[in-house]
Amino acid sequence: MEQTKIDRINELAKKAKTVGLTPEEDAERAQLRQEYLAAVRQNLRAQLDNTFIVDEDGNKRPLRKQ
């Protein structure tokens, strides 16, 4: 996710705590949060896909979905 979008999420969060948000800003914040969560999930999935378990014999096997 782009740093500008993360900065905008932080701006909206700060404004929500102090002044409050307009309905348009609230919708923008919700949309940006969804994008952020999707990016986090994608990064975690990629990390888990590249994780291997090594058993006692030294055999490597990929981490499976549970």
PDBQT receptor file of N, H, CA, C and O in Angstrom, charges set to zero:
ATOM      1  N   MET A   1       0.852  -1.174   0.000  1.00  0.00    +0.000 N 
ATOM      2  CA  MET A   1       0.000   0.000   0.000  1.00  0.00    +0.000 C 
ATOM      3  C   MET A   1       0.897   1.235   0.000  1.00  0.00    +0.000 C 
ATOM      4  O   MET A   1       1.956   1.248   0.627  1.00  0.00    +0.000 OA
ATOM      5  N   GLU A   2       0.468   2.247  -0.694  1.00  0.00    +0.000 N 
ATOM      6  H   GLU A   2      -0.393   2.237  -1.204  1.00  0.00    +0.000 HD
ATOM      7  CA  GLU A   2       1.257   3.474  -0.828  1.00  0.00    +0.000 C 
ATOM      8  C   GLU A   2       1.284   4.245   0.488  1.00  0.00    +0.000 C 
ATOM      9  O   GLU A   2       0.310   4.255   1.241  1.00  0.00    +0.000 OA
ATOM     10  N   GLN A   3       2.398   4.878   0.742  1.00  0.00    +0.000 N 
ATOM     11  H   GLN A   3       3.189   4.870   0.130  1.00  0.00    +0.000 HD
ATOM     12  CA  GLN A   3       2.560   5.644   1.973  1.00  0.00    +0.000 C 
ATOM     13  C   GLN A   3       1.577   6.808   2.037  1.00  0.00    +0.000 C 
ATOM     14  O   GLN A   3       1.143   7.188   3.125  1.00  0.00    +0.000 OA
ATOM     15  N   THR A   4       1.221   7.377   0.890  1.00  0.00    +0.000 N 
ATOM     16  H   THR A   4       1.573   7.068   0.006  1.00  0.00    +0.000 HD
ATOM     17  CA  THR A   4       0.275   8.500   0.903  1.00  0.00    +0.000 C 
ATOM     18  C   THR A   4      -1.088   8.060   1.414  1.00  0.00    +0.000 C 
ATOM     19  O   THR A   4      -1.762   8.818   2.112  1.00  0.00    +0.000 OA
ATOM     20  N   LYS A   5      -1.503   6.835   1.072  1.00  0.00    +0.000 N 
ATOM     21  H   LYS A   5      -0.956   6.219   0.505  1.00  0.00    +0.000 HD
ATOM     22  CA  LYS A   5      -2.784   6.331   1.558  1.00  0.00    +0.000 C 
ATOM     23  C   LYS A   5      -2.735   6.068   3.057  1.00  0.00    +0.000 C 
ATOM     24  O   LYS A   5      -3.701   6.340   3.771  1.00  0.00    +0.000 OA
ATOM     25  N   ILE A   6      -1.616   5.542   3.533  1.00  0.00    +0.000 N 
ATOM     26  H   ILE A   6      -0.831   5.321   2.954  1.00  0.00    +0.000 HD
ATOM     27  CA  ILE A   6      -1.460   5.305   4.970  1.00  0.00    +0.000 C 
ATOM     28  C   ILE A   6      -1.480   6.624   5.722  1.00  0.00    +0.000 C 
ATOM     29  O   ILE A   6      -2.083   6.729   6.790  1.00  0.00    +0.000 OA
ATOM     30  N   ASP A   7      -0.819   7.631   5.162  1.00  0.00    +0.000 N 
ATOM     31  H   ASP A   7      -0.329   7.545   4.295  1.00  0.00    +0.000 HD
ATOM     32  CA  ASP A   7      -0.835   8.961   5.788  1.00  0.00    +0.000 C 
ATOM     33  C   ASP A   7      -2.252   9.522   5.837  1.00  0.00    +0.000 C 
ATOM     34  O   ASP A   7      -2.642  10.153   6.820  1.00  0.00    +0.000 OA
ATOM     35  N   ARG A   8      -3.021   9.292   4.776  1.00  0.00    +0.000 N 
ATOM     36  H   ARG A   8      -2.705   8.780   3.977  1.00  0.00    +0.000 HD
ATOM     37  CA  ARG A   8      -4.406   9.789   4.737  1.00  0.00    +0.000 C 
ATOM     38  C   ARG A   8      -5.268   9.076   5.783  1.00  0.00    +0.000 C 
ATOM     39  O   ARG A   8      -6.116   9.704   6.417  1.00  0.00    +0.000 OA
ATOM     40  N   ILE A   9      -5.058   7.780   5.965  1.00  0.00    +0.000 N 
ATOM     41  H   ILE A   9      -4.369   7.270   5.450  1.00  0.00    +0.000 HD
ATOM     42  CA  ILE A   9      -5.772   7.041   7.015  1.00  0.00    +0.000 C 
ATOM     43  C   ILE A   9      -5.472   7.658   8.375  1.00  0.00    +0.000 C 
ATOM     44  O   ILE A   9      -6.375   7.846   9.190  1.00  0.00    +0.000 OA
ATOM     45  N   ASN A  10      -4.214   7.967   8.615  1.00  0.00    +0.000 N 
ATOM     46  H   ASN A  10      -3.480   7.814   7.953  1.00  0.00    +0.000 HD
ATOM     47  CA  ASN A  10      -3.806   8.556   9.896  1.00  0.00    +0.000 C 
ATOM     48  C   ASN A  10      -4.404   9.949  10.080  1.00  0.00    +0.000 C 
ATOM     49  O   ASN A  10      -4.824  10.302  11.182  1.00  0.00    +0.000 OA
ATOM     50  N   GLU A  11      -4.446  10.735   9.013  1.00  0.00    +0.000 N 
ATOM     51  H   GLU A  11      -4.105  10.448   8.118  1.00  0.00    +0.000 HD
ATOM     52  CA  GLU A  11      -5.058  12.068   9.089  1.00  0.00    +0.000 C 
ATOM     53  C   GLU A  11      -6.537  11.969   9.457  1.00  0.00    +0.000 C 
ATOM     54  O   GLU A  11      -7.027  12.701  10.317  1.00  0.00    +0.000 OA
ATOM     55  N   LEU A  12      -7.235  11.053   8.792  1.00  0.00    +0.000 N 
ATOM     56  H   LEU A  12      -6.837  10.459   8.093  1.00  0.00    +0.000 HD
ATOM     57  CA  LEU A  12      -8.660  10.892   9.060  1.00  0.00    +0.000 C 
ATOM     58  C   LEU A  12      -8.901  10.374  10.476  1.00  0.00    +0.000 C 
ATOM     59  O   LEU A  12      -9.870  10.776  11.120  1.00  0.00    +0.000 OA
ATOM     60  N   ALA A  13      -8.041   9.493  10.967  1.00  0.00    +0.000 N 
ATOM     61  H   ALA A  13      -7.253   9.166  10.443  1.00  0.00    +0.000 HD
ATOM     62  CA  ALA A  13      -8.186   8.984  12.327  1.00  0.00    +0.000 C 
ATOM     63  C   ALA A  13      -7.994  10.096  13.340  1.00  0.00    +0.000 C 
ATOM     64  O   ALA A  13      -8.733  10.192  14.320  1.00  0.00    +0.000 OA
ATOM     65  N   LYS A  14      -7.000  10.934  13.100  1.00  0.00    +0.000 N 
ATOM     66  H   LYS A  14      -6.399  10.856  12.304  1.00  0.00    +0.000 HD
ATOM     67  CA  LYS A  14      -6.746  12.050  14.014  1.00  0.00    +0.000 C 
ATOM     68  C   LYS A  14      -7.908  13.046  13.993  1.00  0.00    +0.000 C 
ATOM     69  O   LYS A  14      -8.321  13.552  15.035  1.00  0.00    +0.000 OA
ATOM     70  N   LYS A  15      -8.424  13.317  12.804  1.00  0.00    +0.000 N 
ATOM     71  H   LYS A  15      -8.088  12.905  11.956  1.00  0.00    +0.000 HD
ATOM     72  CA  LYS A  15      -9.537  14.251  12.679  1.00  0.00    +0.000 C 
ATOM     73  C   LYS A  15     -10.799  13.679  13.332  1.00  0.00    +0.000 C 
ATOM     74  O   LYS A  15     -11.577  14.421  13.931  1.00  0.00    +0.000 OA
ATOM     75  N   ALA A  16     -11.001  12.372  13.217  1.00  0.00    +0.000 N 
ATOM     76  H   ALA A  16     -10.368  11.769  12.730  1.00  0.00    +0.000 HD
ATOM     77  CA  ALA A  16     -12.179  11.739  13.825  1.00  0.00    +0.000 C 
ATOM     78  C   ALA A  16     -12.143  11.874  15.338  1.00  0.00    +0.000 C 
ATOM     79  O   ALA A  16     -13.186  12.016  15.975  1.00  0.00    +0.000 OA
ATOM     80  N   LYS A  17     -10.950  11.830  15.915  1.00  0.00    +0.000 N 
ATOM     81  H   LYS A  17     -10.103  11.715  15.398  1.00  0.00    +0.000 HD
ATOM     82  CA  LYS A  17     -10.823  11.946  17.371  1.00  0.00    +0.000 C 
ATOM     83  C   LYS A  17     -11.023  13.374  17.855  1.00  0.00    +0.000 C 
ATOM     84  O   LYS A  17     -11.508  13.591  18.966  1.00  0.00    +0.000 OA
ATOM     85  N   THR A  18     -10.655  14.348  17.033  1.00  0.00    +0.000 N 
ATOM     86  H   THR A  18     -10.261  14.173  16.131  1.00  0.00    +0.000 HD
ATOM     87  CA  THR A  18     -10.714  15.736  17.483  1.00  0.00    +0.000 C 
ATOM     88  C   THR A  18     -12.005  16.431  17.059  1.00  0.00    +0.000 C 
ATOM     89  O   THR A  18     -12.778  16.872  17.910  1.00  0.00    +0.000 OA
ATOM     90  N   VAL A  19     -12.241  16.530  15.774  1.00  0.00    +0.000 N 
ATOM     91  H   VAL A  19     -11.614  16.171  15.083  1.00  0.00    +0.000 HD
ATOM     92  CA  VAL A  19     -13.346  17.330  15.248  1.00  0.00    +0.000 C 
ATOM     93  C   VAL A  19     -14.541  16.473  14.849  1.00  0.00    +0.000 C 
ATOM     94  O   VAL A  19     -15.690  16.857  15.070  1.00  0.00    +0.000 OA
ATOM     95  N   GLY A  20     -14.271  15.328  14.270  1.00  0.00    +0.000 N 
ATOM     96  H   GLY A  20     -13.338  15.016  14.091  1.00  0.00    +0.000 HD
ATOM     97  CA  GLY A  20     -15.322  14.483  13.709  1.00  0.00    +0.000 C 
ATOM     98  C   GLY A  20     -15.212  14.482  12.200  1.00  0.00    +0.000 C 
ATOM     99  O   GLY A  20     -14.565  15.347  11.610  1.00  0.00    +0.000 OA
ATOM    100  N   LEU A  21     -15.848  13.508  11.586  1.00  0.00    +0.000 N 
ATOM    101  H   LEU A  21     -16.374  12.805  12.065  1.00  0.00    +0.000 HD
ATOM    102  CA  LEU A  21     -15.746  13.365  10.142  1.00  0.00    +0.000 C 
ATOM    103  C   LEU A  21     -17.085  13.613   9.473  1.00  0.00    +0.000 C 
ATOM    104  O   LEU A  21     -18.147  13.369  10.045  1.00  0.00    +0.000 OA
ATOM    105  N   THR A  22     -17.003  14.107   8.244  1.00  0.00    +0.000 N 
ATOM    106  H   THR A  22     -16.140  14.305   7.780  1.00  0.00    +0.000 HD
ATOM    107  CA  THR A  22     -18.204  14.242   7.426  1.00  0.00    +0.000 C 
ATOM    108  C   THR A  22     -18.547  12.846   6.900  1.00  0.00    +0.000 C 
ATOM    109  O   THR A  22     -17.701  11.953   6.945  1.00  0.00    +0.000 OA
ATOM    110  N   PRO A  23     -19.753  12.644   6.411  1.00  0.00    +0.000 N 
ATOM    111  CA  PRO A  23     -20.098  11.325   5.859  1.00  0.00    +0.000 C 
ATOM    112  C   PRO A  23     -19.177  10.898   4.705  1.00  0.00    +0.000 C 
ATOM    113  O   PRO A  23     -18.872   9.714   4.559  1.00  0.00    +0.000 OA
ATOM    114  N   GLU A  24     -18.740  11.856   3.894  1.00  0.00    +0.000 N 
ATOM    115  H   GLU A  24     -18.988  12.817   4.013  1.00  0.00    +0.000 HD
ATOM    116  CA  GLU A  24     -17.836  11.528   2.791  1.00  0.00    +0.000 C 
ATOM    117  C   GLU A  24     -16.483  11.064   3.324  1.00  0.00    +0.000 C 
ATOM    118  O   GLU A  24     -15.905  10.102   2.819  1.00  0.00    +0.000 OA
ATOM    119  N   GLU A  25     -15.986  11.752   4.343  1.00  0.00    +0.000 N 
ATOM    120  H   GLU A  25     -16.455  12.533   4.754  1.00  0.00    +0.000 HD
ATOM    121  CA  GLU A  25     -14.697  11.368   4.927  1.00  0.00    +0.000 C 
ATOM    122  C   GLU A  25     -14.804  10.017   5.627  1.00  0.00    +0.000 C 
ATOM    123  O   GLU A  25     -13.868   9.219   5.598  1.00  0.00    +0.000 OA
ATOM    124  N   ASP A  26     -15.935   9.770   6.247  1.00  0.00    +0.000 N 
ATOM    125  H   ASP A  26     -16.697  10.418   6.271  1.00  0.00    +0.000 HD
ATOM    126  CA  ASP A  26     -16.148   8.487   6.908  1.00  0.00    +0.000 C 
ATOM    127  C   ASP A  26     -16.143   7.349   5.890  1.00  0.00    +0.000 C 
ATOM    128  O   ASP A  26     -15.570   6.290   6.142  1.00  0.00    +0.000 OA
ATOM    129  N   ALA A  27     -16.775   7.566   4.751  1.00  0.00    +0.000 N 
ATOM    130  H   ALA A  27     -17.241   8.427   4.547  1.00  0.00    +0.000 HD
ATOM    131  CA  ALA A  27     -16.787   6.561   3.684  1.00  0.00    +0.000 C 
ATOM    132  C   ALA A  27     -15.385   6.358   3.123  1.00  0.00    +0.000 C 
ATOM    133  O   ALA A  27     -14.985   5.228   2.841  1.00  0.00    +0.000 OA
ATOM    134  N   GLU A  28     -14.640   7.446   2.962  1.00  0.00    +0.000 N 
ATOM    135  H   GLU A  28     -14.966   8.364   3.191  1.00  0.00    +0.000 HD
ATOM    136  CA  GLU A  28     -13.263   7.359   2.465  1.00  0.00    +0.000 C 
ATOM    137  C   GLU A  28     -12.401   6.568   3.440  1.00  0.00    +0.000 C 
ATOM    138  O   GLU A  28     -11.594   5.731   3.034  1.00  0.00    +0.000 OA
ATOM    139  N   ARG A  29     -12.579   6.840   4.727  1.00  0.00    +0.000 N 
ATOM    140  H   ARG A  29     -13.234   7.519   5.057  1.00  0.00    +0.000 HD
ATOM    141  CA  ARG A  29     -11.802   6.138   5.746  1.00  0.00    +0.000 C 
ATOM    142  C   ARG A  29     -12.118   4.641   5.723  1.00  0.00    +0.000 C 
ATOM    143  O   ARG A  29     -11.211   3.816   5.837  1.00  0.00    +0.000 OA
ATOM    144  N   ALA A  30     -13.381   4.289   5.578  1.00  0.00    +0.000 N 
ATOM    145  H   ALA A  30     -14.118   4.959   5.485  1.00  0.00    +0.000 HD
ATOM    146  CA  ALA A  30     -13.764   2.881   5.531  1.00  0.00    +0.000 C 
ATOM    147  C   ALA A  30     -13.155   2.192   4.312  1.00  0.00    +0.000 C 
ATOM    148  O   ALA A  30     -12.677   1.061   4.405  1.00  0.00    +0.000 OA
ATOM    149  N   GLN A  31     -13.174   2.872   3.181  1.00  0.00    +0.000 N 
ATOM    150  H   GLN A  31     -13.562   3.790   3.105  1.00  0.00    +0.000 HD
ATOM    151  CA  GLN A  31     -12.611   2.305   1.952  1.00  0.00    +0.000 C 
ATOM    152  C   GLN A  31     -11.093   2.131   2.077  1.00  0.00    +0.000 C 
ATOM    153  O   GLN A  31     -10.548   1.105   1.669  1.00  0.00    +0.000 OA
ATOM    154  N   LEU A  32     -10.417   3.129   2.639  1.00  0.00    +0.000 N 
ATOM    155  H   LEU A  32     -10.860   3.962   2.971  1.00  0.00    +0.000 HD
ATOM    156  CA  LEU A  32      -8.965   3.041   2.822  1.00  0.00    +0.000 C 
ATOM    157  C   LEU A  32      -8.598   1.939   3.812  1.00  0.00    +0.000 C 
ATOM    158  O   LEU A  32      -7.602   1.238   3.630  1.00  0.00    +0.000 OA
ATOM    159  N   ARG A  33      -9.402   1.790   4.855  1.00  0.00    +0.000 N 
ATOM    160  H   ARG A  33     -10.211   2.359   5.003  1.00  0.00    +0.000 HD
ATOM    161  CA  ARG A  33      -9.149   0.714   5.822  1.00  0.00    +0.000 C 
ATOM    162  C   ARG A  33      -9.262  -0.649   5.157  1.00  0.00    +0.000 C 
ATOM    163  O   ARG A  33      -8.451  -1.536   5.424  1.00  0.00    +0.000 OA
ATOM    164  N   GLN A  34     -10.257  -0.828   4.293  1.00  0.00    +0.000 N 
ATOM    165  H   GLN A  34     -10.916  -0.108   4.075  1.00  0.00    +0.000 HD
ATOM    166  CA  GLN A  34     -10.422  -2.099   3.592  1.00  0.00    +0.000 C 
ATOM    167  C   GLN A  34      -9.226  -2.387   2.690  1.00  0.00    +0.000 C 
ATOM    168  O   GLN A  34      -8.755  -3.523   2.627  1.00  0.00    +0.000 OA
ATOM    169  N   GLU A  35      -8.737  -1.371   1.997  1.00  0.00    +0.000 N 
ATOM    170  H   GLU A  35      -9.120  -0.448   2.048  1.00  0.00    +0.000 HD
ATOM    171  CA  GLU A  35      -7.546  -1.542   1.160  1.00  0.00    +0.000 C 
ATOM    172  C   GLU A  35      -6.339  -1.928   2.011  1.00  0.00    +0.000 C 
ATOM    173  O   GLU A  35      -5.561  -2.806   1.639  1.00  0.00    +0.000 OA
ATOM    174  N   TYR A  36      -6.192  -1.264   3.158  1.00  0.00    +0.000 N 
ATOM    175  H   TYR A  36      -6.825  -0.550   3.460  1.00  0.00    +0.000 HD
ATOM    176  CA  TYR A  36      -5.068  -1.543   4.044  1.00  0.00    +0.000 C 
ATOM    177  C   TYR A  36      -5.128  -2.979   4.563  1.00  0.00    +0.000 C 
ATOM    178  O   TYR A  36      -4.119  -3.684   4.560  1.00  0.00    +0.000 OA
ATOM    179  N   LEU A  37      -6.307  -3.410   5.008  1.00  0.00    +0.000 N 
ATOM    180  H   LEU A  37      -7.126  -2.836   5.011  1.00  0.00    +0.000 HD
ATOM    181  CA  LEU A  37      -6.455  -4.770   5.512  1.00  0.00    +0.000 C 
ATOM    182  C   LEU A  37      -6.187  -5.805   4.423  1.00  0.00    +0.000 C 
ATOM    183  O   LEU A  37      -5.588  -6.847   4.690  1.00  0.00    +0.000 OA
ATOM    184  N   ALA A  38      -6.621  -5.528   3.214  1.00  0.00    +0.000 N 
ATOM    185  H   ALA A  38      -7.108  -4.682   2.997  1.00  0.00    +0.000 HD
ATOM    186  CA  ALA A  38      -6.362  -6.443   2.100  1.00  0.00    +0.000 C 
ATOM    187  C   ALA A  38      -4.865  -6.556   1.837  1.00  0.00    +0.000 C 
ATOM    188  O   ALA A  38      -4.361  -7.647   1.569  1.00  0.00    +0.000 OA
ATOM    189  N   ALA A  39      -4.156  -5.439   1.912  1.00  0.00    +0.000 N 
ATOM    190  H   ALA A  39      -4.565  -4.553   2.130  1.00  0.00    +0.000 HD
ATOM    191  CA  ALA A  39      -2.711  -5.453   1.695  1.00  0.00    +0.000 C 
ATOM    192  C   ALA A  39      -2.002  -6.232   2.805  1.00  0.00    +0.000 C 
ATOM    193  O   ALA A  39      -1.070  -6.989   2.533  1.00  0.00    +0.000 OA
ATOM    194  N   VAL A  40      -2.436  -6.049   4.045  1.00  0.00    +0.000 N 
ATOM    195  H   VAL A  40      -3.193  -5.434   4.266  1.00  0.00    +0.000 HD
ATOM    196  CA  VAL A  40      -1.832  -6.775   5.165  1.00  0.00    +0.000 C 
ATOM    197  C   VAL A  40      -2.066  -8.270   5.002  1.00  0.00    +0.000 C 
ATOM    198  O   VAL A  40      -1.145  -9.066   5.183  1.00  0.00    +0.000 OA
ATOM    199  N   ARG A  41      -3.284  -8.655   4.662  1.00  0.00    +0.000 N 
ATOM    200  H   ARG A  41      -4.033  -8.008   4.515  1.00  0.00    +0.000 HD
ATOM    201  CA  ARG A  41      -3.593 -10.074   4.466  1.00  0.00    +0.000 C 
ATOM    202  C   ARG A  41      -2.772 -10.670   3.327  1.00  0.00    +0.000 C 
ATOM    203  O   ARG A  41      -2.281 -11.794   3.428  1.00  0.00    +0.000 OA
ATOM    204  N   GLN A  42      -2.626  -9.913   2.246  1.00  0.00    +0.000 N 
ATOM    205  H   GLN A  42      -3.025  -9.000   2.164  1.00  0.00    +0.000 HD
ATOM    206  CA  GLN A  42      -1.854 -10.391   1.101  1.00  0.00    +0.000 C 
ATOM    207  C   GLN A  42      -0.387 -10.586   1.488  1.00  0.00    +0.000 C 
ATOM    208  O   GLN A  42       0.223 -11.587   1.113  1.00  0.00    +0.000 OA
ATOM    209  N   ASN A  43       0.174  -9.647   2.227  1.00  0.00    +0.000 N 
ATOM    210  H   ASN A  43      -0.322  -8.834   2.532  1.00  0.00    +0.000 HD
ATOM    211  CA  ASN A  43       1.570  -9.768   2.654  1.00  0.00    +0.000 C 
ATOM    212  C   ASN A  43       1.766 -10.958   3.594  1.00  0.00    +0.000 C 
ATOM    213  O   ASN A  43       2.755 -11.683   3.483  1.00  0.00    +0.000 OA
ATOM    214  N   LEU A  44       0.827 -11.158   4.518  1.00  0.00    +0.000 N 
ATOM    215  H   LEU A  44       0.024 -10.569   4.609  1.00  0.00    +0.000 HD
ATOM    216  CA  LEU A  44       0.915 -12.284   5.436  1.00  0.00    +0.000 C 
ATOM    217  C   LEU A  44       0.812 -13.598   4.688  1.00  0.00    +0.000 C 
ATOM    218  O   LEU A  44       1.566 -14.531   4.964  1.00  0.00    +0.000 OA
ATOM    219  N   ARG A  45      -0.120 -13.682   3.736  1.00  0.00    +0.000 N 
ATOM    220  H   ARG A  45      -0.733 -12.925   3.511  1.00  0.00    +0.000 HD
ATOM    221  CA  ARG A  45      -0.273 -14.904   2.949  1.00  0.00    +0.000 C 
ATOM    222  C   ARG A  45       1.012 -15.206   2.176  1.00  0.00    +0.000 C 
ATOM    223  O   ARG A  45       1.440 -16.359   2.117  1.00  0.00    +0.000 OA
ATOM    224  N   ALA A  46       1.630 -14.181   1.585  1.00  0.00    +0.000 N 
ATOM    225  H   ALA A  46       1.283 -13.244   1.633  1.00  0.00    +0.000 HD
ATOM    226  CA  ALA A  46       2.872 -14.380   0.841  1.00  0.00    +0.000 C 
ATOM    227  C   ALA A  46       3.979 -14.864   1.768  1.00  0.00    +0.000 C 
ATOM    228  O   ALA A  46       4.769 -15.726   1.385  1.00  0.00    +0.000 OA
ATOM    229  N   GLN A  47       4.046 -14.327   2.973  1.00  0.00    +0.000 N 
ATOM    230  H   GLN A  47       3.404 -13.626   3.284  1.00  0.00    +0.000 HD
ATOM    231  CA  GLN A  47       5.059 -14.748   3.932  1.00  0.00    +0.000 C 
ATOM    232  C   GLN A  47       4.831 -16.201   4.351  1.00  0.00    +0.000 C 
ATOM    233  O   GLN A  47       5.778 -16.983   4.435  1.00  0.00    +0.000 OA
ATOM    234  N   LEU A  48       3.575 -16.556   4.614  1.00  0.00    +0.000 N 
ATOM    235  H   LEU A  48       2.806 -15.920   4.546  1.00  0.00    +0.000 HD
ATOM    236  CA  LEU A  48       3.279 -17.929   5.011  1.00  0.00    +0.000 C 
ATOM    237  C   LEU A  48       3.500 -18.919   3.867  1.00  0.00    +0.000 C 
ATOM    238  O   LEU A  48       3.879 -20.065   4.108  1.00  0.00    +0.000 OA
ATOM    239  N   ASP A  49       3.269 -18.490   2.636  1.00  0.00    +0.000 N 
ATOM    240  H   ASP A  49       2.961 -17.559   2.440  1.00  0.00    +0.000 HD
ATOM    241  CA  ASP A  49       3.509 -19.353   1.483  1.00  0.00    +0.000 C 
ATOM    242  C   ASP A  49       4.995 -19.666   1.314  1.00  0.00    +0.000 C 
ATOM    243  O   ASP A  49       5.352 -20.686   0.725  1.00  0.00    +0.000 OA
ATOM    244  N   ASN A  50       5.853 -18.798   1.824  1.00  0.00    +0.000 N 
ATOM    245  H   ASN A  50       5.563 -17.969   2.303  1.00  0.00    +0.000 HD
ATOM    246  CA  ASN A  50       7.300 -19.006   1.722  1.00  0.00    +0.000 C 
ATOM    247  C   ASN A  50       7.899 -19.532   3.018  1.00  0.00    +0.000 C 
ATOM    248  O   ASN A  50       9.113 -19.468   3.208  1.00  0.00    +0.000 OA
ATOM    249  N   THR A  51       7.060 -20.054   3.914  1.00  0.00    +0.000 N 
ATOM    250  H   THR A  51       6.073 -20.106   3.759  1.00  0.00    +0.000 HD
ATOM    251  CA  THR A  51       7.519 -20.611   5.173  1.00  0.00    +0.000 C 
ATOM    252  C   THR A  51       7.575 -22.124   5.057  1.00  0.00    +0.000 C 
ATOM    253  O   THR A  51       6.631 -22.754   4.579  1.00  0.00    +0.000 OA
ATOM    254  N   PHE A  52       8.677 -22.699   5.493  1.00  0.00    +0.000 N 
ATOM    255  H   PHE A  52       9.443 -22.188   5.881  1.00  0.00    +0.000 HD
ATOM    256  CA  PHE A  52       8.861 -24.137   5.440  1.00  0.00    +0.000 C 
ATOM    257  C   PHE A  52       9.115 -24.676   6.837  1.00  0.00    +0.000 C 
ATOM    258  O   PHE A  52       9.695 -23.996   7.683  1.00  0.00    +0.000 OA
ATOM    259  N   ILE A  53       8.672 -25.914   7.068  1.00  0.00    +0.000 N 
ATOM    260  H   ILE A  53       8.202 -26.466   6.380  1.00  0.00    +0.000 HD
ATOM    261  CA  ILE A  53       8.898 -26.593   8.331  1.00  0.00    +0.000 C 
ATOM    262  C   ILE A  53       9.978 -27.642   8.093  1.00  0.00    +0.000 C 
ATOM    263  O   ILE A  53       9.924 -28.399   7.124  1.00  0.00    +0.000 OA
ATOM    264  N   VAL A  54      10.959 -27.676   8.991  1.00  0.00    +0.000 N 
ATOM    265  H   VAL A  54      11.003 -27.061   9.778  1.00  0.00    +0.000 HD
ATOM    266  CA  VAL A  54      12.040 -28.642   8.889  1.00  0.00    +0.000 C 
ATOM    267  C   VAL A  54      11.834 -29.675   9.997  1.00  0.00    +0.000 C 
ATOM    268  O   VAL A  54      11.759 -29.327  11.176  1.00  0.00    +0.000 OA
ATOM    269  N   ASP A  55      11.742 -30.954   9.605  1.00  0.00    +0.000 N 
ATOM    270  H   ASP A  55      11.802 -31.237   8.648  1.00  0.00    +0.000 HD
ATOM    271  CA  ASP A  55      11.551 -32.000  10.612  1.00  0.00    +0.000 C 
ATOM    272  C   ASP A  55      12.892 -32.455  11.176  1.00  0.00    +0.000 C 
ATOM    273  O   ASP A  55      13.935 -31.895  10.838  1.00  0.00    +0.000 OA
ATOM    274  N   GLU A  56      12.861 -33.477  12.040  1.00  0.00    +0.000 N 
ATOM    275  H   GLU A  56      12.014 -33.931  12.314  1.00  0.00    +0.000 HD
ATOM    276  CA  GLU A  56      14.079 -33.954  12.713  1.00  0.00    +0.000 C 
ATOM    277  C   GLU A  56      15.129 -34.478  11.749  1.00  0.00    +0.000 C 
ATOM    278  O   GLU A  56      16.327 -34.413  12.026  1.00  0.00    +0.000 OA
ATOM    279  N   ASP A  57      14.673 -34.999  10.612  1.00  0.00    +0.000 N 
ATOM    280  H   ASP A  57      13.700 -35.052  10.387  1.00  0.00    +0.000 HD
ATOM    281  CA  ASP A  57      15.597 -35.567   9.624  1.00  0.00    +0.000 C 
ATOM    282  C   ASP A  57      16.169 -34.519   8.682  1.00  0.00    +0.000 C 
ATOM    283  O   ASP A  57      17.006 -34.841   7.839  1.00  0.00    +0.000 OA
ATOM    284  N   GLY A  58      15.736 -33.283   8.810  1.00  0.00    +0.000 N 
ATOM    285  H   GLY A  58      15.056 -33.021   9.495  1.00  0.00    +0.000 HD
ATOM    286  CA  GLY A  58      16.227 -32.220   7.947  1.00  0.00    +0.000 C 
ATOM    287  C   GLY A  58      15.410 -32.024   6.690  1.00  0.00    +0.000 C 
ATOM    288  O   GLY A  58      15.791 -31.245   5.817  1.00  0.00    +0.000 OA
ATOM    289  N   ASN A  59      14.287 -32.723   6.587  1.00  0.00    +0.000 N 
ATOM    290  H   ASN A  59      13.977 -33.355   7.297  1.00  0.00    +0.000 HD
ATOM    291  CA  ASN A  59      13.420 -32.572   5.423  1.00  0.00    +0.000 C 
ATOM    292  C   ASN A  59      12.610 -31.291   5.550  1.00  0.00    +0.000 C 
ATOM    293  O   ASN A  59      12.047 -30.992   6.603  1.00  0.00    +0.000 OA
ATOM    294  N   LYS A  60      12.564 -30.547   4.462  1.00  0.00    +0.000 N 
ATOM    295  H   LYS A  60      13.021 -30.790   3.607  1.00  0.00    +0.000 HD
ATOM    296  CA  LYS A  60      11.778 -29.315   4.443  1.00  0.00    +0.000 C 
ATOM    297  C   LYS A  60      10.459 -29.577   3.733  1.00  0.00    +0.000 C 
ATOM    298  O   LYS A  60      10.414 -30.238   2.696  1.00  0.00    +0.000 OA
ATOM    299  N   ARG A  61       9.381 -29.044   4.314  1.00  0.00    +0.000 N 
ATOM    300  H   ARG A  61       9.418 -28.506   5.156  1.00  0.00    +0.000 HD
ATOM    301  CA  ARG A  61       8.092 -29.139   3.652  1.00  0.00    +0.000 C 
ATOM    302  C   ARG A  61       7.368 -27.801   3.835  1.00  0.00    +0.000 C 
ATOM    303  O   ARG A  61       7.530 -27.137   4.858  1.00  0.00    +0.000 OA
ATOM    304  N   PRO A  62       6.581 -27.417   2.847  1.00  0.00    +0.000 N 
ATOM    305  CA  PRO A  62       5.890 -26.126   2.956  1.00  0.00    +0.000 C 
ATOM    306  C   PRO A  62       4.810 -26.174   4.036  1.00  0.00    +0.000 C 
ATOM    307  O   PRO A  62       4.261 -27.231   4.348  1.00  0.00    +0.000 OA
ATOM    308  N   LEU A  63       4.530 -25.026   4.583  1.00  0.00    +0.000 N 
ATOM    309  H   LEU A  63       4.975 -24.168   4.330  1.00  0.00    +0.000 HD
ATOM    310  CA  LEU A  63       3.468 -24.880   5.574  1.00  0.00    +0.000 C 
ATOM    311  C   LEU A  63       2.138 -25.045   4.866  1.00  0.00    +0.000 C 
ATOM    312  O   LEU A  63       1.900 -24.402   3.843  1.00  0.00    +0.000 OA
ATOM    313  N   ARG A  64       1.254 -25.907   5.398  1.00  0.00    +0.000 N 
ATOM    314  H   ARG A  64       1.447 -26.429   6.228  1.00  0.00    +0.000 HD
ATOM    315  CA  ARG A  64      -0.029 -26.165   4.767  1.00  0.00    +0.000 C 
ATOM    316  C   ARG A  64      -1.114 -25.309   5.379  1.00  0.00    +0.000 C 
ATOM    317  O   ARG A  64      -1.012 -24.877   6.527  1.00  0.00    +0.000 OA
ATOM    318  N   LYS A  65      -2.163 -25.066   4.596  1.00  0.00    +0.000 N 
ATOM    319  H   LYS A  65      -2.246 -25.416   3.663  1.00  0.00    +0.000 HD
ATOM    320  CA  LYS A  65      -3.348 -24.382   5.124  1.00  0.00    +0.000 C 
ATOM    321  C   LYS A  65      -4.058 -25.346   6.056  1.00  0.00    +0.000 C 
ATOM    322  O   LYS A  65      -4.132 -26.544   5.782  1.00  0.00    +0.000 OA
ATOM    323  N   GLN A  66      -4.571 -24.831   7.139  1.00  0.00    +0.000 N 
ATOM    324  H   GLN A  66      -4.511 -23.858   7.361  1.00  0.00    +0.000 HD
ATOM    325  CA  GLN A  66      -5.266 -25.679   8.106  1.00  0.00    +0.000 C 
ATOM    326  C   GLN A  66      -6.738 -25.605   7.927  1.00  0.00    +0.000 C 
ATOM    327  O   GLN A  66      -7.483 -26.258   8.658  1.00  0.00    +0.000 OA
TER     328      GLN A  66
